[in-house]
């Protein structure tokens, strides 16, 4: 069973292609790269990134949640630092890695 990696920071300058793909999807007012229940390219996984209250911190945060094709939760980032009022976008790459981009801070993360 494949698991997503826990918050590995990828410097924004080395992620130009991913950044371009994320920004290309941001032109649509409905934010194409904020699609909930987004399937991975091969359909084995889906991701949701809802904004939820934190039980551990004050405020609301984007919470990355990954499920397998049957709907079983594989991962949920309960320690998320993605503040809910910041703009966050996500997509899958060809290797089933999930990329998140915070346009307000200019940070890129990969799971």
Long-range contacts (C-beta under 8 A, 24 or more apart in sequence): 1-68, 1-74, 2-44, 2-45, 2-96, 3-74, 3-75, 4-64, 4-66, 4-74, 4-75, 4-98, 4-111, 5-110, 5-111, 6-111, 7-77, 7-109, 7-111, 8-109, 8-110, 8-111, 9-107, 9-108, 9-109, 10-108, 10-109, 10-110, 11-108, 12-106, 12-107, 12-108, 15-99, 15-108, 18-91, 18-93, 18-99, 18-101, 18-108, 19-101, 19-108, 21-91, 22-89, 22-90, 22-91, 22-99, 22-101, 23-89, 23-101, 23-103, 25-89, 25-91, 26-89, 26-103, 31-89, 33-89, 33-90, 33-91, 33-101, 34-88, 34-89, 34-90, 38-90, 38-91, 38-92, 39-92, 40-92, 40-96, 40-98, 41-92, 41-93, 41-94, 41-96, 42-96, 43-69, 44-68, 44-69, 44-96, 45-69, 45-74, 45-92, 45-96, 47-90, 47-92, 47-98, 49-82, 49-88, 49-90, 49-100, 51-84, 52-84, 54-78, 54-80, 59-83, 59-84, 60-84, 60-85, 62-86, 62-88, 62-100, 64-90, 64-98, 64-100, 64-111, 66-98, 66-111, 75-111
